[in-house]
């Protein structure tokens, strides 16, 4: 792709994720947003007007028919990620598709195959890799500062049903704690420890109204024997986001999106969540822009995320089998 011509983007969605992507990509040199695509025309128009984006539509095909568009950012409700990303790839556009890439491992493979066959970029923004706290933790682990890792305990509990967590905006859809939010720690564990994980057990609880997964408990193990435990819930009236990485010589504690302690001593001090996440999104956007200009590899490719999708599929399969297992009846003496 020519370095002289600006990168022209179409943004699909106008909610929380779309706002984060626009704020991250817009400051990049020679990047222009040409389209906003949304479910409803009026909010799409308003999103475009506030950000000086020239065109807004409710029809994805209109943006895909624009030959000047180089890449499409898919930031819509999760069930739309697969068909919209596939349509963009089939229109010969590079694609950034928000987490989760799909809600089915087989569909994720189809997207990767389509991108590969057409020699197009497909990137999945696992932004956790760009947070200061996780970059510092990875350096410590890889340097052997805490020794071999025995356990990785991840907990994220908060109140989120039809309201987006970061901007406290009402949504027209219900999130999924498994395909969406569990995708982040699954990827994070593999990236931090630099080895795969395998799900050995899982349970899910579904919201009775929407049917969406709102509570999760899962266990994994790595080839080297690290035990990984994840507990997640949309039903907690207090927020908890923390990780314990138990090593042979020390414990790393990650709290929220920004605080890191090693053996109880602060390594990275806490900051406001939107500030640190915004910085991570900007790092990702800069890497994607460089990749689209062929100045660097495309970050976090769809192919790289297939192991995450496989583990999410295994998690769902194990949880479904558990749900079908009759409860053990204990005798009363």
SERO-4910 file (N, C-alpha, C, O; in steps of 0.05 Angstrom, whole numbers):
BEGIN
 pado doro    nc1    nc2    nc3   cac1   cac2   cac3    cc1    cc2    cc3    oc1    oc2    oc3
  Unk    A     17    -24      0      0      0      0     18     25      0     37     26     15
  Unk    A     10     44    -16     26     68    -19     27     84      7      7     87     21
  Unk    A     51     94     14     54    110     38     44    139     34     38    153     53
  Unk    A     42    147      8     34    174      3      4    178      6     -5    200     14
  Unk    A    -12    158      0    -41    161      2    -51    156     30    -42    136     43
  Unk    A    -69    172     41    -79    168     68    -94    141     70   -105    131     50
  Unk    A    -93    129     93   -109    105     99   -137    114    104   -143    131    121
  Unk    A   -156    102     89   -184    110     92   -200     87    105   -199     64     96
  Unk    A   -215     93    125   -228     73    142   -258     77    142   -268     99    140
  Unk    A   -272     54    145   -300     54    151   -304     42    179   -292     21    185
  Unk    A   -319     55    195   -324     46    223   -352     36    224   -372     50    219
  Unk    A   -355     10    232   -381     -2    234   -388     -4    263   -377    -19    279
  Unk    A   -408     13    271   -416     15    299   -413     44    309   -396     59    298
  Unk    A   -428     51    329   -426     78    340   -428     78    370   -436     98    382
  Unk    A   -422     56    383   -424     54    412   -397     57    426   -379     71    416
  Unk    A   -394     44    449   -371     47    466   -345     39    451   -326     54    451
  Unk    A   -345     15    439   -321      6    425   -314     24    401   -291     30    397
  Unk    A   -335     32    387   -330     50    364   -317     76    372   -299     86    359
  Unk    A   -326     87    395   -315    112    405   -285    108    412   -269    125    405
  Unk    A   -278     86    425   -251     80    432   -233     78    407   -211     88    406
  Unk    A   -244     64    386   -228     61    362   -225     87    347   -203     93    337
  Unk    A   -246    103    346   -243    129    332   -222    146    347   -204    157    334
  Unk    A   -224    148    373   -205    164    388   -177    154    385   -158    170    387
  Unk    A   -173    128    381   -146    117    378   -134    121    350   -111    128    347
  Unk    A   -151    118    329   -141    119    302   -141    147    291   -123    153    274
  Unk    A   -159    164    299   -161    191    287   -135    207    289   -129    222    270
  Unk    A   -120    206    312    -95    222    313    -73    211    296    -52    225    292
  Unk    A    -75    187    285    -54    175    269    -50    192    243    -69    199    230
  Unk    A    -25    198    236    -19    213    212    -31    199    187    -28    175    184
  Unk    A    -43    214    170    -53    204    144    -74    182    147    -74    163    131
  Unk    A    -90    183    169   -113    165    172   -138    181    170   -141    201    184
  Unk    A   -157    172    153   -182    186    150   -205    167    153   -206    146    141
  Unk    A   -225    175    170   -250    160    171   -269    170    150   -274    194    148
  Unk    A   -279    152    133   -296    160    110   -325    153    115   -343    167    105
  Unk    A   -330    132    131   -358    123    135   -362    116    164   -344    107    178
  Unk    A   -387    119    174   -397    107    198   -421     90    189   -439    100    175
  Unk    A   -422     65    197   -444     47    191   -458     40    217   -444     30    235
  Unk    A   -484     43    219   -498     37    244   -525     25    240   -535     24    217
  Unk    A   -537     16    262   -563      3    260   -585     23    254   -604     18    240
  Unk    A   -582     48    266   -602     69    263   -589     93    250   -566    100    256
  Unk    A   -603    106    232   -592    128    217   -586    152    235   -564    164    232
  Unk    A   -604    160    252   -601    184    268   -576    183    285   -560    202    284
  Unk    A   -571    162    302   -547    162    317   -522    159    300   -500    169    308
  Unk    A   -524    146    277   -501    144    259   -494    172    249   -471    180    247
  Unk    A   -515    187    241   -510    215    232   -498    232    254   -479    248    248
  Unk    A   -507    229    278   -497    245    300   -468    238    306   -451    256    311
  Unk    A   -462    212    307   -434    203    311   -416    215    290   -394    226    296
  Unk    A   -424    214    265   -408    224    243   -405    255    245   -383    265    241
  Unk    A   -427    268    251   -426    298    252   -407    307    274   -391    326    269
  Unk    A   -408    295    297   -391    303    319   -361    299    313   -344    312    325
  Unk    A   -355    280    294   -327    273    289   -319    280    260   -297    272    251
  Unk    A   -335    296    247   -329    305    219   -323    282    200   -305    284    183
  Unk    A   -338    260    203   -337    238    184   -357    243    162   -381    248    168
  Unk    A   -349    243    137   -366    253    116   -392    237    110   -411    249    101
  Unk    A   -392    211    115   -415    195    107   -424    177    130   -408    166    145
  Unk    A   -451    174    132   -463    156    152   -485    140    138   -500    151    122
  Unk    A   -488    115    145   -508     98    132   -516     75    150   -502     69    170
  Unk    A   -538     63    144   -547     39    158   -542     14    141   -549     -8    149
  Unk    A   -529     18    118   -525     -4     99   -495     -8     96   -481      8     83
  Unk    A   -485    -30    107   -456    -36    105   -447    -38     76   -424    -29     70
  Unk    A   -464    -47     58   -456    -50     30   -448    -24     17   -431    -23      0
  Unk    A   -460     -2     26   -453     24     15   -424     31     21   -410     40      3
  Unk    A   -415     26     45   -387     32     52   -369     13     38   -347     20     30
  Unk    A   -377    -13     36   -360    -32     23   -357    -28     -7   -337    -36    -19
  Unk    A   -377    -15    -18   -376     -8    -47   -357     15    -53   -351     20    -77
  Unk    A   -349     29    -33   -331     52    -36   -302     42    -41   -289     32    -22
  Unk    A   -293     44    -65   -266     34    -72   -244     47    -58   -222     37    -56
  Unk    A   -249     72    -47   -227     86    -33   -223     75     -5   -202     81      7
  Unk    A   -241     60      6   -239     49     33   -218     27     34   -221      7     19
  Unk    A   -198     30     51   -177     10     53   -183    -11     74   -178    -35     69
  Unk    A   -195     -3     96   -199    -22    118   -225    -15    133   -235      7    132
  Unk    A   -237    -36    145   -262    -34    160   -257    -42    189   -245    -63    194
  Unk    A   -267    -25    207   -266    -32    235   -294    -40    244   -313    -25    242
  Unk    A   -296    -65    253   -322    -76    262   -324    -74    292   -310    -87    307
  Unk    A   -342    -57    301   -345    -52    330   -375    -51    337   -386    -32    347
  Unk    A   -388    -73    331   -417    -76    334   -423    -98    354   -405   -111    365
  Unk    A   -449   -103    361   -455   -126    379   -443   -152    368   -440   -155    344
  Unk    A   -436   -169    387   -419   -192    380   -430   -210    358   -414   -220    342
  Unk    A   -456   -215    358   -467   -233    338   -463   -223    310   -466   -239    291
  Unk    A   -458   -197    307   -454   -186    280   -425   -187    271   -419   -182    247
  Unk    A   -406   -193    288   -378   -192    281   -372   -210    257   -359   -202    238
  Unk    A   -381   -235    259   -374   -254    237   -385   -246    210   -370   -243    191
  Unk    A   -412   -241    208   -422   -234    181   -411   -208    170   -406   -205    146
  Unk    A   -407   -188    188   -397   -162    178   -368   -164    171   -359   -152    150
  Unk    A   -351   -178    187   -323   -181    180   -320   -197    154   -303   -191    137
  Unk    A   -336   -218    151   -335   -234    127   -342   -218    102   -329   -220     81
  Unk    A   -363   -202    104   -372   -185     82   -350   -165     74   -345   -160     51
  Unk    A   -336   -154     94   -315   -135     89   -291   -149     75   -280   -138     56
  Unk    A   -284   -172     84   -262   -187     72   -269   -194     43   -253   -192     25
  Unk    A   -294   -203     38   -303   -210     11   -304   -186     -7   -304   -189    -31
  Unk    A   -306   -162      5   -304   -137    -11   -276   -128    -14   -271   -105    -24
  Unk    A   -256   -145     -6   -228   -139     -8   -219   -115      9   -203    -99      0
  Unk    A   -230   -114     33   -221    -94     53   -206   -108     75   -213   -130     84
  Unk    A   -185    -95     85   -173   -104    109   -193   -100    132   -210    -83    131
  Unk    A   -190   -116    153   -210   -116    175   -196   -116    202   -178   -131    208
  Unk    A   -206    -98    219   -202   -100    248   -229   -107    260   -248    -92    257
  Unk    A   -230   -130    274   -256   -139    285   -253   -140    316   -236   -155    326
  Unk    A   -270   -126    330   -269   -124    359   -272   -152    371   -285   -169    359
  Unk    A   -262   -155    395   -265   -180    410   -294   -183    418   -307   -164    427
  Unk    A   -306   -207    414   -294   -231    403   -294   -231    372   -312   -219    360
  Unk    A   -275   -245    360   -273   -246    331   -299   -258    320   -310   -247    301
  Unk    A   -309   -279    332   -335   -291    326   -345   -303    352   -332   -301    373
  Unk    A   -368   -316    351   -378   -330    374   -380   -360    368   -398   -374    376
  Unk    A   -360   -369    352   -358   -397    344   -330   -401    332   -322   -386    315
  Unk    A   -316   -422    341   -289   -426    333   -287   -432    303   -268   -424    289
  Unk    A   -307   -447    293   -307   -454    264   -309   -429    247   -297   -426    226
  Unk    A   -326   -410    256   -329   -385    241   -304   -368    241   -297   -355    222
  Unk    A   -290   -369    264   -264   -355    266   -245   -366    245   -230   -350    232
  Unk    A   -244   -392    242   -226   -404    222   -234   -395    193   -217   -391    176
  Unk    A   -260   -393    189   -269   -384    162   -260   -355    156   -252   -349    134
  Unk    A   -260   -338    176   -250   -311    172   -221   -311    166   -212   -297    148
  Unk    A   -205   -327    181   -177   -328    176   -171   -339    148   -153   -329    135
  Unk    A   -185   -360    140   -181   -371    114   -188   -351     92   -174   -350     72
  Unk    A   -209   -336     96   -217   -316     76   -196   -294     74   -188   -286     52
  Unk    A   -186   -285     97   -165   -264     97   -140   -274     84   -127   -260     68
  Unk    A   -132   -299     90   -108   -311     79   -110   -314     49    -92   -307     34
  Unk    A   -133   -324     40   -137   -329     11   -136   -302     -5   -127   -302    -28
  Unk    A   -145   -281      7   -146   -255     -7   -122   -237      0   -120   -215    -10
  Unk    A   -104   -247     16    -80   -232     25    -87   -206     38    -76   -185     32
  Unk    A   -106   -208     56   -116   -184     70   -109   -186    100   -105   -208    111
  Unk    A   -107   -163    113   -102   -163    141   -127   -168    156   -149   -157    150
  Unk    A   -126   -184    177   -147   -189    196   -135   -187    224   -119   -204    231
  Unk    A   -143   -167    239   -132   -163    265   -154   -162    287   -176   -152    282
  Unk    A   -147   -173    310   -166   -174    333   -154   -159    356   -134   -168    367
  Unk    A   -166   -137    364   -152   -119    384   -154   -129    413   -171   -119    428
  Unk    A   -138   -148    420   -135   -156    448   -118   -135    462    -94   -138    465
  Unk    A   -131   -113    470   -118    -89    480   -102    -94    506    -84    -79    513
  Unk    A   -109   -116    520    -95   -122    545    -65   -124    541    -49   -118    559
  Unk    A    -57   -132    517    -28   -135    511    -14   -108    511     11   -106    513
  Unk    A    -29    -86    508    -17    -59    505    -19    -43    531    -10    -20    532
  Unk    A    -31    -54    552    -32    -40    578     -5    -40    591      9    -60    591
  Unk    A      2    -17    603     28    -15    616     32    -37    637     54    -49    639
  Unk    A     11    -43    652     14    -62    674     20    -90    663     36   -104    676
  Unk    A      8    -98    641     13   -124    630     40   -125    615     53   -146    616
  Unk    A     48   -104    603     75   -103    590     96   -106    611    116   -121    607
  Unk    A     93    -93    635    112    -95    656    112   -124    668    133   -135    674
  Unk    A     89   -135    671     87   -162    682    100   -182    664    114   -201    673
  Unk    A     96   -179    638    109   -197    618    139   -196    620    153   -216    618
  Unk    A    150   -171    622    179   -168    624    189   -182    649    210   -195    648
  Unk    A    176   -179    671    185   -192    696    184   -223    694    203   -236    702
  Unk    A    162   -233    682    160   -262    680    181   -273    661    194   -293    667
  Unk    A    185   -260    638    205   -270    619    233   -267    629    251   -283    621
  Unk    A    238   -248    646    265   -244    658    270   -264    681    292   -265    691
  Unk    A    249   -280    688    253   -299    710    251   -287    737    260   -299    757
  Unk    A    240   -263    739    241   -248    765    224   -262    786    230   -259    810
  Unk    A    203   -277    778    187   -290    798    190   -321    797    176   -335    811
  Unk    A    208   -330    780    212   -359    777    190   -372    762    173   -359    751
  Unk    A    190   -399    761    169   -413    747    142   -406    759    139   -402    783
  Unk    A    122   -404    742     95   -396    751     79   -421    757     75   -439    741
  Unk    A     68   -422    782     53   -444    791     23   -440    787      8   -459    778
  Unk    A     13   -416    793    -15   -411    789    -20   -383    778     -4   -365    782
  Unk    A    -42   -381    763    -51   -356    751    -81   -354    758    -97   -369    748
  Unk    A    -88   -335    775   -115   -332    785   -126   -305    775   -116   -284    783
  Unk    A   -147   -306    759   -159   -282    747   -188   -279    757   -203   -298    756
  Unk    A   -195   -255    766   -222   -250    776   -231   -223    765   -218   -203    768
  Unk    A   -255   -224    752   -267   -199    743   -297   -201    748   -311   -217    736
  Unk    A   -306   -184    767   -334   -185    776   -344   -156    775   -332   -138    787
  Unk    A   -367   -151    762   -378   -124    761   -407   -126    752   -416   -148    745
  Unk    A   -421   -104    752   -449   -104    745   -452    -94    716   -449    -71    711
  Unk    A   -458   -113    698   -461   -106    670   -481   -124    657   -476   -148    654
  Unk    A   -503   -113    649   -523   -129    635   -528   -116    608   -519   -125    587
  Unk    A   -543    -93    608   -549    -79    584   -536    -51    584   -544    -34    569
  Unk    A   -517    -47    602   -503    -21    604   -474    -26    600   -462    -43    612
  Unk    A   -462    -11    581   -433    -13    577   -417     -3    601   -424     17    613
  Unk    A   -396    -17    608   -382    -12    633   -366     14    633   -367     29    652
  Unk    A   -351     19    612   -333     42    612   -347     68    612   -341     86    627
  Unk    A   -367     71    594   -380     97    590   -408     98    603   -422    119    601
  Unk    A   -416     76    616   -442     75    629   -465     82    610   -484     96    618
  Unk    A   -464     72    586   -484     77    566   -504     53    564   -495     30    565
  Unk    A   -529     59    560   -549     38    556   -544     25    529   -538     39    509
  Unk    A   -547     -2    528   -544    -16    503   -570    -29    495   -588    -33    511
  Unk    A   -572    -35    469   -596    -49    459   -592    -79    459   -608    -94    448
  Unk    A   -570    -88    470   -563   -117    469   -549   -124    495   -539   -107    510
  Unk    A   -548   -150    500   -535   -160    525   -508   -172    518   -506   -188    499
  Unk    A   -488   -165    533   -461   -175    529   -459   -204    537   -478   -216    547
  Unk    A   -436   -217    531   -431   -244    539   -405   -246    554   -384   -238    544
  Unk    A   -406   -256    579   -382   -257    595   -362   -278    585   -339   -277    592
  Unk    A   -371   -297    569   -354   -318    560   -340   -311    534   -316   -307    533
  Unk    A   -355   -309    512   -343   -303    486   -328   -277    486   -307   -274    473
  Unk    A   -338   -257    500   -325   -231    500   -305   -228    522   -281   -229    517
  Unk    A   -314   -226    547   -296   -219    568   -276   -241    576   -254   -235    585
  Unk    A   -284   -266    573   -265   -288    579   -243   -290    557   -222   -301    562
  Unk    A   -249   -280    533   -229   -281    512   -204   -265    520   -182   -272    513
  Unk    A   -208   -243    535   -185   -226    542   -166   -241    561   -142   -241    555
  Unk    A   -175   -252    584   -155   -266    601   -144   -291    589   -121   -298    594
  Unk    A   -159   -305    572   -148   -329    559   -125   -320    541   -103   -333    542
  Unk    A   -128   -300    525   -106   -290    509    -84   -279    527    -60   -284    521
  Unk    A    -91   -265    548    -71   -253    565    -53   -274    578    -28   -271    580
  Unk    A    -65   -296    588    -49   -317    601    -29   -328    581     -5   -331    587
  Unk    A    -38   -335    557    -20   -346    537      2   -327    529     25   -335    524
  Unk    A     -5   -301    527     15   -281    519     35   -276    542     59   -273    537
  Unk    A     25   -274    567     43   -269    589     62   -293    594     86   -289    599
  Unk    A     51   -317    593     67   -341    599     81   -352    575     99   -369    577
  Unk    A     74   -343    551     86   -352    526     83   -383    523    102   -396    514
  Unk    A     59   -393    529     53   -421    524     22   -424    523      8   -407    533
  Unk    A     13   -445    509    -16   -449    507    -28   -458    533    -14   -466    552
  Unk    A    -55   -456    534    -69   -467    557    -91   -485    546   -100   -483    523
  Unk    A   -101   -503    563   -122   -522    556   -143   -521    578   -137   -524    601
  Unk    A   -169   -517    569   -191   -517    588   -196   -545    598   -200   -564    582
  Unk    A   -197   -549    624   -202   -575    636   -229   -576    650   -237   -598    658
  Unk    A   -242   -554    653   -269   -554    666   -281   -526    665   -266   -506    667
  Unk    A   -307   -525    663   -320   -498    662   -350   -501    669   -362   -522    664
  Unk    A   -361   -479    679   -389   -477    684   -398   -449    677   -383   -429    681
  Unk    A   -422   -446    666   -434   -421    658   -462   -418    670   -476   -438    673
  Unk    A   -469   -393    677   -496   -387    684   -507   -367    665   -493   -347    658
  Unk    A   -531   -371    656   -543   -354    635   -564   -336    647   -578   -343    666
  Unk    A   -567   -312    635   -588   -294    643   -615   -305    634   -617   -312    610
  Unk    A   -635   -307    652   -660   -320    644   -675   -304    623   -691   -316    608
  Unk    A   -671   -277    621   -686   -262    601   -673   -263    573   -686   -269    554
  Unk    A   -647   -257    572   -633   -255    546   -621   -282    537   -617   -286    514
  Unk    A   -616   -300    557   -602   -325    550   -572   -322    548   -558   -341    543
  Unk    A   -562   -297    552   -533   -292    549   -518   -303    574   -530   -304    596
  Unk    A   -493   -310    570   -476   -320    592   -468   -296    610   -457   -277    600
  Unk    A   -474   -298    636   -469   -276    654   -451   -283    678   -442   -266    692
  Unk    A   -446   -309    682   -428   -318    703   -411   -341    692   -421   -357    676
  Unk    A   -386   -341    700   -367   -361    689   -347   -370    710   -337   -354    725
  Unk    A   -342   -396    711   -321   -407    727   -306   -427    709   -319   -445    699
  Unk    A   -280   -424    706   -265   -442    688   -237   -447    698   -225   -431    712
  Unk    A   -227   -471    692   -200   -479    699   -185   -489    675   -196   -502    657
  Unk    A   -159   -481    674   -142   -488    652   -115   -498    663   -110   -495    687
  Unk    A    -99   -510    645    -72   -518    653    -54   -514    629    -63   -517    606
  Unk    A    -29   -507    634    -10   -503    612      7   -528    610      8   -544    628
  Unk    A     22   -532    587     40   -555    584     61   -557    606     69   -579    614
  Unk    A     69   -534    617     90   -534    639     77   -539    666     92   -542    686
  Unk    A     50   -540    668     37   -547    693     26   -523    708     16   -527    731
  Unk    A     27   -499    697     14   -476    711    -16   -480    711    -29   -487    691
  Unk    A    -28   -477    735    -57   -479    739    -69   -451    735    -60   -432    747
  Unk    A    -90   -450    719   -103   -424    713   -132   -425    722   -147   -444    714
  Unk    A   -140   -406    738   -168   -405    748   -180   -378    741   -168   -357    744
  Unk    A   -204   -379    730   -218   -354    722   -246   -354    734   -261   -374    732
  Unk    A   -253   -331    747   -280   -327    757   -290   -300    747   -277   -280    751
  Unk    A   -314   -300    733   -324   -275    721   -354   -274    725   -368   -294    725
  Unk    A   -364   -249    729   -392   -245    734   -401   -217    726   -387   -198    730
  Unk    A   -425   -216    714   -438   -190    708   -457   -183    731   -471   -163    728
  Unk    A   -458   -198    752   -478   -194    773   -468   -183    799   -483   -183    819
  Unk    A   -443   -174    800   -432   -163    825   -438   -134    828   -433   -118    810
  Unk    A   -448   -126    851   -454    -98    856   -430    -82    865   -432    -58    870
  Unk    A   -407    -95    868   -381    -82    872   -362    -92    851   -364   -115    842
  Unk    A   -344    -75    842   -326    -82    821   -301    -95    832   -289    -86    852
  Unk    A   -292   -117    819   -267   -130    826   -253   -137    799   -265   -151    782
  Unk    A   -229   -129    796   -213   -137    773   -184   -141    783   -170   -121    788
  Unk    A   -176   -166    787   -149   -171    797   -139   -197    787   -154   -215    779
  Unk    A   -113   -199    787    -99   -223    779    -76   -229    798    -61   -211    805
  Unk    A    -73   -254    806    -50   -263    821    -34   -283    805    -45   -303    795
  Unk    A     -9   -277    801      9   -295    786     30   -305    807     48   -291    815
  Unk    A     26   -330    814     42   -342    836     67   -356    825     65   -376    812
  Unk    A     89   -344    830    115   -355    821    130   -369    843    122   -368    866
  Unk    A    152   -382    836    168   -396    855    181   -377    875    186   -385    898
  Unk    A    188   -353    866    202   -334    883    186   -310    892    193   -297    911
  Unk    A    164   -304    878    148   -281    885    120   -283    872    116   -298    854
  Unk    A    103   -266    882     75   -264    871     73   -237    858     80   -216    870
  Unk    A     62   -237    834     54   -212    821     24   -207    825      8   -226    822
  Unk    A     17   -183    833    -11   -175    837    -18   -153    817     -5   -132    817
  Unk    A    -37   -158    800    -47   -138    782    -75   -130    791    -93   -147    793
  Unk    A    -79   -104    796   -105    -94    805   -116    -74    786   -102    -55    778
  Unk    A   -141    -78    777   -153    -60    758   -138    -61    732   -127    -82    724
  Unk    A   -137    -39    718   -124    -38    692    -96    -27    693    -83    -24    673
  Unk    A    -86    -21    718    -61     -6    718    -42    -11    741    -19     -3    739
  Unk    A    -50    -23    762    -32    -26    785    -19    -54    785    -32    -74    782
  Unk    A      8    -54    789     23    -79    790     41    -78    815     55    -59    820
  Unk    A     40   -100    830     57   -103    853     73   -129    850     63   -149    840
  Unk    A     98   -128    858    115   -152    859    123   -156    888    136   -139    900
  Unk    A    116   -179    899    121   -185    927    111   -163    945    125   -156    965
  Unk    A     88   -151    939     77   -130    955     87   -102    950     77    -83    962
  Unk    A    107    -99    933    118    -73    927    108    -63    900    108    -77    880
  Unk    A     98    -38    900     87    -27    875    108    -23    853    128    -10    858
  Unk    A    102    -35    830    119    -32    807    107    -12    787    122      4    776
  Unk    A     81    -14    783     67      5    766     44     17    782     27      2    793
  Unk    A     43     43    785     23     56    801     -4     58    787     -4     60    762
  Unk    A    -26     58    802    -52     59    789    -58     86    776    -49    107    785
  Unk    A    -74     84    754    -84    108    740   -113    104    734   -124     83    739
  Unk    A   -126    126    724   -154    124    717   -158    105    693   -142    106    675
  Unk    A   -179     89    694   -182     67    675   -184     77    646   -170     66    629
  Unk    A   -200     97    641   -202    106    613   -176    117    602   -170    115    579
  Unk    A   -160    129    620   -134    140    611   -116    118    602   -103    120    581
  Unk    A   -113     96    618    -95     75    611   -105     59    587    -90     49    571
  Unk    A   -132     55    586   -142     40    563   -140     56    538   -134     45    516
  Unk    A   -144     83    539   -141     99    516   -113     98    505   -108     97    481
  Unk    A    -93     98    523    -65     96    515    -59     69    502    -45     68    482
  Unk    A    -71     48    512    -68     21    500    -80     20    472    -68      9    454
  Unk    A   -104     31    469   -117     32    443   -100     48    423    -98     40    399
  Unk    A    -88     70    432    -72     86    413    -47     70    405    -38     72    382
  Unk    A    -35     55    423    -12     38    415    -20     18    394     -6     13    375
  Unk    A    -43      6    399    -53    -14    380    -58     -1    353    -51    -12    332
  Unk    A    -72     22    353    -78     36    328    -53     43    312    -52     40    288
  Unk    A    -32     52    326     -7     58    313      5     34    300     16     35    278
  Unk    A      3     11    314     14    -14    303     -2    -23    278      9    -33    259
  Unk    A    -29    -20    279    -45    -28    256    -39    -10    232    -36    -20    210
  Unk    A    -38     16    237    -32     35    215     -5     28    202     -3     29    178
  Unk    A     15     22    218     41     14    207     39    -12    191     52    -15    170
  Unk    A     23    -30    201     20    -56    187      6    -52    161     14    -64    141
  Unk    A    -15    -35    160    -30    -31    135    -12    -17    114    -17    -19     90
  Unk    A      7     -2    124     26     11    105     50     -6     98     69      2     85
  Unk    A     49    -31    108     71    -51    103     97    -42    115    119    -49    105
  Unk    A     96    -26    136    120    -18    150    127    -37    173    149    -35    184
  Unk    A    108    -54    181    111    -73    203     91    -95    200     72    -92    184
  Unk    A     94   -117    214     73   -138    213     47   -128    225     46   -110    242
  Unk    A     25   -138    215     -2   -132    226     -3   -144    255      3   -167    258
  Unk    A    -10   -128    275    -10   -138    302    -35   -156    308    -56   -151    297
  Unk    A    -31   -176    324    -52   -193    335    -70   -203    312    -94   -196    311
  Unk    A    -59   -218    294    -74   -228    271    -95   -248    280    -94   -260    301
  Unk    A   -115   -251    262   -136   -270    268   -125   -298    272   -134   -313    289
  Unk    A   -104   -306    256    -92   -332    259    -80   -335    286    -81   -357    298
  Unk    A    -68   -314    297    -56   -315    323    -77   -319    345    -70   -330    366
  Unk    A   -102   -311    340   -123   -312    360   -138   -338    358   -155   -344    376
  Unk    A   -134   -355    338   -148   -380    336   -145   -398    361   -165   -410    369
  Unk    A   -122   -400    374   -121   -416    399   -139   -405    421   -150   -421    436
  Unk    A   -143   -379    422   -162   -368    441   -190   -377    434   -205   -385    452
  Unk    A   -197   -376    409   -224   -384    400   -229   -414    406   -251   -422    413
  Unk    A   -208   -430    402   -210   -458    407   -216   -463    437   -232   -480    444
  Unk    A   -202   -449    454   -206   -452    483   -234   -442    492   -246   -454    510
  Unk    A   -243   -421    479   -270   -411    485   -291   -432    477   -311   -437    491
  Unk    A   -286   -444    454   -305   -465    444   -304   -489    463   -325   -500    470
  Unk    A   -280   -497    472   -278   -519    491   -292   -513    517   -305   -529    529
  Unk    A   -288   -488    527   -301   -479    551   -331   -482    549   -344   -492    567
  Unk    A   -342   -473    527   -371   -475    523   -380   -504    521   -401   -511    532
  Unk    A   -365   -520    507   -372   -549    504   -372   -563    531   -390   -578    537
  Unk    A   -351   -557    548   -350   -570    574   -372   -560    592   -384   -575    608
  Unk    A   -378   -534    591   -400   -524    607   -427   -536    599   -443   -541    616
  Unk    A   -431   -540    573   -456   -552    564   -458   -580    573   -480   -589    581
  Unk    A   -436   -596    572   -437   -623    582   -443   -624    612   -458   -641    622
  Unk    A   -431   -605    627   -435   -605    656   -465   -598    662   -476   -610    680
  Unk    A   -476   -580    647   -504   -573    651   -523   -596    646   -545   -597    657
  Unk    A   -515   -615    629   -531   -638    622   -527   -661    641   -542   -681    640
  Unk    A   -507   -659    659   -501   -680    678   -520   -679    702   -522   -658    715
  Unk    A   -534   -701    708   -552   -700    732   -536   -695    757   -514   -705    760
  Unk    A   -547   -679    776   -533   -674    801   -529   -699    817   -546   -717    816
  Unk    A   -507   -700    832   -502   -723    849   -520   -722    873   -522   -701    887
  Unk    A   -534   -743    878   -552   -745    901   -537   -758    924   -531   -782    924
  Unk    A   -532   -742    945   -519   -753    969   -539   -764    988   -560   -753    993
  Unk    A   -533   -787    999   -551   -800   1019   -549   -785   1045   -528   -775   1053
  Unk    A   -571   -783   1059   -573   -770   1085   -574   -792   1106   -591   -809   1106
  Unk    A   -555   -790   1125   -554   -811   1145   -564   -800   1172   -564   -815   1191
***
